[in-house]
Amino acid sequence: EVGLVESGGGLVQPGGSLRLSCAASGFRFSSYTMRWVRQAPGKGLDWVSSISAGGETTTYTASVKDRFTISRDNTKNTVYLQMNSLKPEDTAVYYCNAGGERGYWGKGTLVTVSS
């Protein structure tokens, strides 16, 4: 059975850091580009970052570049999102995704940035 399970979310003060993890199972993780996508309260899905199957190429939306770092460990079937200098506007449910919109999705982890 295919599964993506996100973890690491929580409440953090502005300027703080969190590290999200997404554990994959049931498919050939090492063959997939992985993405992090977020949904702020009352808004639609927004792409945050992607990492190529082998980890060589990473891309970021402009608003998180230089603050967030995506990485993966294909031996552990896990993708990470290190988030630094968090801002209130980063508050959202964060989802990991494999295979694009019609691919595999986790249930998300909530990140709340507030003082």
Disulfide bonds with the S-S distance in Angstrom:
Cys22-Cys96 1.84
